[in-house]
Amino acid sequence: MKIFYNTKDIQTYLATQNSQSIGFVPTMGALHEGHISLIATARQKCHIVVVSIFINPTQFLASEDIEKYPSKLLADEKICRLAKVDVLFVPTVSQIYHKLETKLLAPSSKAYILEGIDRPGHFDGVLQVVLKLFHIVRPDFAFFGKKDAQQLYLVQNMVETYFLDITIVPCETVRETTGLAKSSRNSYLSSDDRTKADQISKSLKTAVKKVQAGEHSTELLKSIIKEKLANLSICYVEIVDKQFDSIDTIKPNDTIILVAVHVGKTRLIDNIWL
């Protein structure tokens, strides 16, 4: 595995890999089984797999402590080697951002809802860094988890609106044996918190069973989920189509149920696609 810290070095190297398809997995590190699943999917589909590790400052709000974000670079390097990553890109902030930045703004109607309500400007920073990484790596395919559904939609929209020749590959959420979605934030949870957090996936499963039994009213389904999460601090429970427009009735193969809660001091998100 080759490791690059400089944008020009990785660009020079990848430019020599003629006719080799490049798969890209952008991350902020603290890699877990969810990331490994993305890498494995990329490994199956592409000749060269590139992983980036970059804790992006522009997606953190002033009230959020970026210093508390878990950083495990040595462990992450080992995971990448075991996962047969070909290229690991670990840039510094000065390699990615410049004194005079051209700002990229996410569409407000889709970026200032759900995750964007409490984190205004978050998705501007996400798209800003993803676009930069796309231009550096120039992948044929980029792999994103469906757990971060709103982020996935906004990245897909950016690729379409900027006419980027990249195929975005959505990948299924990886879960713990209890059903809890894998997340770097799970490391913050106490054993008691984990027991409470298991209610998130259970609430989504209950909603799925109701849909399978013929219940298609989104308001009723949201009420059922909120009842299951009554002992947690709910940020939102929402049901949208895949364009992230609110819907009154479940649309088969075009519906996402999304949940965000605080478990203790940790904010967790999850969803299920119908």
C-alpha positions as CSV (number, residue, x, y, z in Angstrom):
1,M,0.0,0.0,0.0
2,K,1.3,3.4,-1.0
3,I,0.7,6.3,1.4
4,F,0.6,9.9,0.2
5,Y,0.5,13.1,2.2
6,N,0.8,15.6,-0.6
7,T,-1.8,16.3,-3.3
8,K,0.7,16.6,-6.2
9,D,2.4,13.3,-5.3
10,I,-0.9,11.3,-5.3
11,Q,-2.0,13.0,-8.5
12,T,1.2,12.2,-10.2
13,Y,1.1,8.6,-9.2
14,L,-2.5,8.0,-10.1
15,A,-2.0,9.7,-13.5
16,T,0.4,6.8,-14.3
17,Q,-2.2,4.1,-13.7
18,N,-3.4,4.1,-17.3
19,S,-6.6,2.2,-18.1
20,Q,-7.0,1.1,-14.4
21,S,-10.4,1.8,-12.9
22,I,-10.1,3.8,-9.6
23,G,-12.5,3.3,-6.7
24,F,-12.5,5.9,-4.0
25,V,-13.6,5.7,-0.4
26,P,-13.4,9.1,1.4
27,T,-13.3,8.9,5.2
28,M,-12.5,11.0,8.3
29,G,-10.7,8.0,9.8
30,A,-11.5,6.0,13.0
31,L,-12.3,3.2,10.6
32,H,-14.8,0.5,11.5
33,E,-16.6,-2.4,9.8
34,G,-18.8,0.0,7.9
35,H,-15.7,1.5,6.2
36,I,-14.2,-1.9,5.6
37,S,-17.4,-2.9,3.8
38,L,-17.1,0.1,1.6
39,I,-13.5,-0.8,0.8
40,A,-14.5,-4.4,0.1
41,T,-17.1,-3.3,-2.3
42,A,-14.6,-1.0,-4.0
43,R,-12.1,-3.9,-4.1
44,Q,-14.5,-6.1,-6.0
45,K,-15.4,-3.4,-8.5
46,C,-12.2,-1.6,-9.2
47,H,-8.5,-2.2,-10.1
48,I,-7.2,0.4,-7.7
49,V,-8.7,1.3,-4.4
50,V,-8.0,4.7,-2.9
51,V,-8.9,5.6,0.7
52,S,-8.6,9.1,2.1
53,I,-8.4,10.0,5.8
54,F,-9.1,13.7,6.4
55,I,-10.9,15.3,9.3
56,N,-12.5,18.1,7.4
57,P,-12.7,21.3,9.4
58,T,-15.3,23.1,7.2
59,Q,-18.1,20.6,8.1
60,F,-17.8,21.3,11.8
61,L,-19.7,24.2,13.3
62,A,-18.1,26.7,15.6
63,S,-19.9,25.1,18.6
64,E,-18.5,21.6,17.7
65,D,-15.2,20.5,19.0
66,I,-13.2,19.1,16.1
67,E,-10.4,18.1,18.5
68,K,-12.7,15.6,20.1
69,Y,-13.3,13.7,16.8
70,P,-11.6,10.3,17.2
71,S,-8.2,10.0,15.4
72,K,-6.6,6.6,15.1
73,L,-4.2,6.9,12.2
74,L,-1.9,4.0,13.0
75,A,-4.8,1.7,13.5
76,D,-6.5,3.0,10.4
77,E,-3.3,2.4,8.3
78,K,-3.3,-1.2,9.6
79,I,-6.9,-1.7,8.7
80,C,-6.3,-0.4,5.2
81,R,-3.4,-2.7,4.7
82,L,-5.4,-5.7,5.8
83,A,-8.3,-4.6,3.5
84,K,-5.9,-4.5,0.6
85,V,-6.2,-0.8,-0.1
86,D,-3.8,0.3,-2.8
87,V,-3.4,4.0,-2.0
88,L,-4.0,5.8,1.3
89,F,-4.2,9.6,1.1
90,V,-3.7,11.5,4.4
91,P,-3.4,15.2,3.6
92,T,-3.0,18.1,6.0
93,V,-5.5,20.9,6.2
94,S,-3.0,23.2,4.3
95,Q,-2.8,20.7,1.5
96,I,-6.6,20.8,1.0
97,Y,-7.5,24.4,1.8
98,H,-6.1,27.7,0.6
99,K,-6.2,31.3,1.8
100,L,-8.7,32.3,-0.8
101,E,-11.3,29.6,-1.2
102,T,-14.1,29.5,-3.7
103,K,-17.1,28.4,-1.7
104,L,-19.5,25.7,-2.7
105,L,-23.0,25.9,-1.3
106,A,-25.3,22.9,-1.0
107,P,-28.9,23.5,-2.2
108,S,-30.6,25.0,0.9
109,S,-34.0,23.2,0.4
110,K,-32.2,19.9,0.8
111,A,-29.2,20.8,3.0
112,Y,-31.0,22.8,5.7
113,I,-33.5,20.1,6.7
114,L,-33.0,17.0,8.9
115,E,-29.2,17.0,9.7
116,G,-28.9,20.5,8.4
117,I,-31.4,22.0,10.9
118,D,-29.1,21.8,13.9
119,R,-25.9,22.0,11.7
120,P,-26.4,24.8,9.3
121,G,-23.6,24.9,6.8
122,H,-22.5,21.4,7.6
123,F,-23.2,20.1,4.1
124,D,-21.6,23.1,2.4
125,G,-18.3,21.9,4.1
126,V,-19.0,18.2,3.2
127,L,-19.5,19.0,-0.5
128,Q,-16.6,21.4,-0.6
129,V,-14.1,18.8,0.6
130,V,-15.7,15.9,-1.4
131,L,-15.4,18.0,-4.6
132,K,-11.8,18.7,-3.9
133,L,-11.0,15.1,-3.2
134,F,-12.8,14.1,-6.4
135,H,-10.6,16.4,-8.4
136,I,-7.4,15.1,-6.7
137,V,-8.2,11.4,-7.0
138,R,-10.3,11.5,-10.2
139,P,-12.0,8.2,-9.4
140,D,-14.3,6.3,-11.7
141,F,-16.4,5.1,-8.8
142,A,-16.9,6.6,-5.3
143,F,-18.4,4.6,-2.5
144,F,-20.7,6.1,0.2
145,G,-22.8,4.4,3.0
146,K,-26.5,4.6,2.9
147,K,-26.6,5.3,6.6
148,D,-25.6,8.9,5.8
149,A,-28.5,9.1,3.4
150,Q,-28.8,12.9,3.2
151,Q,-25.1,13.2,2.5
152,L,-25.3,10.5,-0.1
153,Y,-28.2,12.4,-1.9
154,L,-26.3,15.7,-1.8
155,V,-23.1,14.1,-3.2
156,Q,-25.1,12.4,-6.0
157,N,-26.8,15.8,-6.8
158,M,-23.4,17.6,-6.9
159,V,-22.0,15.0,-9.2
160,E,-25.0,15.5,-11.5
161,T,-25.1,19.3,-11.4
162,Y,-21.3,19.7,-12.0
163,F,-21.3,17.0,-14.7
164,L,-18.6,14.9,-13.0
165,D,-17.7,11.7,-14.7
166,I,-18.0,9.7,-11.5
167,T,-20.4,6.9,-10.5
168,I,-21.6,7.1,-6.9
169,V,-22.1,3.7,-5.4
170,P,-24.5,3.6,-2.4
171,C,-23.5,0.8,0.0
172,E,-25.7,-0.9,2.6
173,T,-25.4,0.1,6.3
174,V,-23.3,-2.3,8.4
175,R,-24.8,-3.1,11.8
176,E,-23.7,-4.6,15.1
177,T,-25.3,-7.9,16.2
178,T,-27.9,-5.9,18.1
179,G,-28.9,-4.0,15.0
180,L,-27.1,-0.7,16.0
181,A,-25.7,0.9,12.9
182,K,-21.9,1.0,12.9
183,S,-20.5,4.5,13.5
184,S,-17.3,6.1,14.8
185,R,-19.5,7.8,17.4
186,N,-20.4,4.5,18.9
187,S,-17.1,4.6,20.8
188,Y,-18.6,7.4,22.9
189,L,-21.4,5.2,24.2
190,S,-21.4,3.6,27.6
191,S,-22.8,0.1,28.0
192,D,-26.0,1.6,29.3
193,D,-26.1,4.0,26.3
194,R,-25.6,1.1,23.9
195,T,-28.6,-0.7,25.4
196,K,-30.7,2.4,24.8
197,A,-29.3,3.0,21.3
198,D,-30.5,-0.5,20.3
199,Q,-34.0,1.0,20.3
200,I,-33.2,3.0,17.2
201,S,-33.0,0.0,14.8
202,K,-35.8,-1.8,16.7
203,S,-38.1,1.2,16.0
204,L,-37.2,1.1,12.3
205,K,-37.9,-2.6,12.2
206,T,-41.3,-2.1,13.8
207,A,-42.1,0.5,11.2
208,V,-41.1,-1.9,8.4
209,K,-43.4,-4.6,9.8
210,K,-46.3,-2.2,9.9
211,V,-45.6,-1.3,6.2
212,Q,-45.5,-4.9,5.3
213,A,-48.8,-5.4,7.0
214,G,-50.3,-2.7,4.8
215,E,-49.9,0.6,6.8
216,H,-48.8,3.3,4.4
217,S,-49.6,6.5,6.4
218,T,-46.3,8.2,7.1
219,E,-47.8,10.2,10.0
220,L,-49.0,7.1,11.8
221,L,-45.6,5.3,11.1
222,K,-43.7,8.3,12.5
223,S,-45.9,8.2,15.7
224,I,-45.1,4.5,16.1
225,I,-41.4,5.1,15.8
226,K,-41.5,8.1,18.3
227,E,-43.4,5.9,20.8
228,K,-40.6,3.3,20.5
229,L,-38.0,6.0,21.1
230,A,-39.8,7.7,24.0
231,N,-37.0,7.2,26.4
232,L,-34.5,8.9,24.1
233,S,-34.0,12.5,23.1
234,I,-35.4,12.6,19.6
235,C,-34.0,15.1,17.1
236,Y,-36.3,14.1,14.3
237,V,-38.2,11.2,12.8
238,E,-39.0,11.8,9.1
239,I,-40.1,9.9,6.1
240,V,-39.1,11.2,2.6
241,D,-38.8,10.0,-0.9
242,K,-35.4,9.5,-2.4
243,Q,-35.3,13.1,-3.6
244,F,-35.7,14.1,0.1
245,D,-39.2,15.5,-0.3
246,S,-41.7,14.8,2.5
247,I,-44.4,12.3,1.6
248,D,-47.8,11.5,3.2
249,T,-47.9,7.9,1.9
250,I,-45.2,5.3,1.6
251,K,-43.9,4.9,-1.9
252,P,-42.6,1.4,-2.7
253,N,-38.9,1.4,-3.7
254,D,-38.9,5.2,-3.2
255,T,-39.0,5.8,0.5
256,I,-36.5,6.5,3.3
257,I,-37.4,6.5,7.0
258,L,-34.8,8.6,8.9
259,V,-34.2,8.9,12.6
260,A,-31.8,11.1,14.7
261,V,-31.6,10.9,18.5
262,H,-29.3,11.8,21.4
263,V,-28.2,8.9,23.5
264,G,-26.6,10.6,26.5
265,K,-24.3,13.2,24.9
266,T,-23.9,11.3,21.6
267,R,-26.0,12.1,18.6
268,L,-26.8,9.0,16.4
269,I,-28.6,8.7,13.1
270,D,-30.1,5.7,11.3
271,N,-32.5,5.0,8.5
272,I,-34.1,2.3,6.5
273,W,-34.9,2.3,2.7
274,L,-38.2,0.9,1.5
